[in-house]
Amino acid sequence: IHARNHQGETPFHRAIKADQDSSLQKLLALGASPSNLKQLPPIALAVAYEAKKSFSFLANTDNIQTRIQGKTLLHFAIKTRSTGMLKSVLEQGGSCLMEEKDRKGRTPLALAAYVGDAEALRILVQQGARLAPPLSSDLNTPFHWAVRGNYSHTLAT
């Protein structure tokens, strides 16, 4: 149950990638350990693969607050360009992460501006993300980050 294939994946990895929440349930019942994944945390894999059923199955307060390489799940969804999963993270309680900062001091809104993701910007603003400073540890606003990323045109959304 913990064996890895030639790609280093366990059956738990495969179930997430295939978005098989029923397989995840069965694997957990058989003793599979989600913490045995050496790559990303299971909830982050679900975001990366846009596995909505797996994400819903794995989502709870502790998992929503998981940090991945210094980023929250909101940052991770934006960084991986998973707009559909950004909505899922917010729907599953991720709105508590709106003001959290990544290692570079950016809120999810500032990161979305920096990478030029107009759809993520729209979603975050609709969900109540703050546009007023300070939004990063160095007092940069999303407008600063958009210009730094050469995506100032996205701020018109």
KANORVEN-V923397 format. One record per run of one state. SS is the DSSP state (h for helix, s for strand, l for the rest). FROM is the first residue (numbers start at 1). LEN is the number of residues. If there is no record, write none. Layout:
BEGIN
SS/FROM/LEN + SS/FROM/LEN
END
This chain:
BEGIN
l/1/10 + h/11/7 + l/18/3 + h/21/9 + l/30/4 + h/34/3 + l/37/5 + h/42/7 + l/49/3 + h/52/7 + l/59/2 + h/61/4 + l/65/3 + s/68/1 + l/69/2 + s/71/1 + l/72/1 + h/73/7 + l/80/3 + h/83/9 + l/92/2 + h/94/4 + l/98/8 + s/106/1 + l/107/1 + h/108/8 + l/116/2 + h/118/9 + l/127/9 + s/136/1 + l/137/5 + h/142/7 + l/149/3 + h/152/5 + l/157/1
END
